[in-house]
């Protein structure tokens, strides 16, 4: 993902808030496993499933 303009980054839809979010460097190693746009959405999903 080096030298890619921001408007050309990969994106996904968050499973909780249904908003699009873009690739981030911190997700480079596990982009395939990323499902939520934030920790807040990840926690919300876990609390709804309990």
N, C-alpha and C positions, 0 to 999 in steps of 0.2 A: 504494500500500500504506500510505498515511498513515492513522493513527487506526484501525488494525485490531488487535484483541486477539490475543495470541500463539496462543491455541488455534484461531483462525480463519485463520492464515497458510497459504499454499499449501505443499504438501509433495510430495516425490518419493522414490523408492526408489533407493538407491545401487546402481550396477551391479556393484560389487565385493563389498561386505559385506552387501548386500541389506537394509540397515536404512533406515528412513525418516529423512529430514532435511527441515527447514523452510527456507522462504525467508529470506534474510538481506539486509540493506540493501546489502552490498557486491556482491551478485549482481543488483541491481535492473536494470541495463542489459542483462544477458545471461542472465537466468533460463532462457530457452528452450534455451540451450546447456549449462547446468550438468548434469553426469551423475554426479558423484562428491561424496560428503559432505565429503571432506577431501583435502589434498595427499597424504597417505599412501595413500589409496585410488587416487588418480590415478596415483601412481608405481607402485603394485602392478600396476595394469592394464597399464601400459606395459611393465613388466618381464616379465609373463606372455605378452604378445603377441610379444616379440622372439625 
